[in-house]
Amino acid sequence: MYRLLVVFLIFLSFFQISYGQTNTVADLKVQGNKRIKSSFIKHISDLKSGAVLDSIILDQDIIRLKRLPAVSHAYYQVFETEGNAYNVFYNVLENYTLIPNVNLYTTNDDEFAYRIGLYEFNTLGRNITFGGFYQKDIFDSYGINFRAPFLFNNHIGLALNFQDLTTQEPVFLSEGTADYRYNNTSFEVLALYSFNFKHRIEAGVTFFNEDYEYLRGATNPSVPQDFNVDKNLVKGIYEYNALDYYYQYISGIKSTFNFQYVTSSDETLPDFFIGWNDFQYFLRFRKSGTDKNDPESYGKGNLATRLRIGFATNDDSPFAPFSVDNNLTIRGVGNTIDRGTGAIILNAEYRYTLLDEDWCAIQSNVFIDAGSWRNPGGDFGDFGDTQNFRVYPGIGARFIHKKIFNATFRIDYGVGITPDATSGFVFGIGQYF
């Protein structure tokens, strides 16, 4: 009994010593920031003063900071103070966040369109995005956007979007192709919620009006030449994000699922759903036997891929929701060359850094875009139809300003190798995906 008591006391003493030696955070400090507020960085960080010092939480906080538009790079330092307490410093290198937005696209058929805009991605120093755009695609369009993912706390945010979008849309009939003037005026409200470091959702509603006006081309008695309808859209988005950034380099995976259900005020237009998932995979090549946390252990190449799979209600309608488009899915294919109720798109490219300085970088780009779609009212066999399948390899270049958020100026030239293919340039700001 005496021996058991001695063992118990020794164990209790050891436990008290071990517990007393737990490393804790005396204070979290932020340095290097000028425009982004220190209070905001502490607000969204999982590490708090008085908490246990945990390297996993430190690493996650740094990755979270590097995902912010206002941060080009971040790292932490830990310094011991007294009594197993430590001061933690989050060092932040900021981006310039008042950014113009420019997208230009054309094909060898002399089609030309552009979108210009101006966005502040760090409004009030709290990672709030606010701005708008003007688009010229034969007709004039504009939009205003507000997005605050951490508006209420480090989990809950809000997004508001308004747009008046007018384009010339091809409608594919059995008699041939018709051109319609299409206008979409919409107002959207989204609630944003982050469960944790990797998982988040968005949910909300959009109230919009669609107006189709016949311009020229083929006609069909069953297809109206003019109609105007009010619609409501319920939207849900789920995102899994495990990407890690090191300036222009990206590694990891990201998956985004988007589901929408649309109801119409016109009984002749049926309600329908549309859903799609974007799966992205990025790989940096590391020298064997090196430390993955050492930036010098990686080469200059970066493999980037995106697989999009989407389906909608399979109505036999010329106004199918998925489009094959130069600026969205397949580079060089043209401006909305076809439509479908299902789509499978694969984009793959290899980015290689030719020049890497403190403030800028230049990348070369070799890519291949491929895709197919299901015809309205068709079946899954349409995906293998040679009339629907498109393959476009190409080359491009990226000019990157490392101190300005999303300041990647891109130019790509895609050349089709499938029957009846076109070719064309695609210009824009930001990586293609």
Secondary structure, 3 states (H helix, E strand, C coil): CHHHHHHHHHHHHHHHHHHHCCCEEEEEEEECCCCCCHHHHHHHCCCCCCCECCHHHHHHHHHHHHHCCCEEEEEEEEEECCCCEEEEEEEEEECECEEEEEEEEECCCCCEEEEEEEEEEEECCCCEEEEEEEEECCCEEEEEEEEECCCCCCCEEEEEEEEEEEEEEEEEECCEEEEEEEEEEEEEEEEEEECCCCEEEEEEEEEEEEEEEEEEECCCCCCCCEEEEEEEEEEEEEEEEEEEEECCEEEEEEEEEEEEEEEECCCCCCCEEEEEEEEEEEEEEECCCCCCCCHHHEEEEEEEEEEEEEEECCCCCCCCCEEECCCCCCCCCCCCCEEECEEEEEEEEEEEEEEECCCEEEEEEEEEEEEEEECCCCCHHHHHCCCCCEEEEEEEEEEEECCECCCEEEEEEEECCCCCCCEEEEEEECCCC
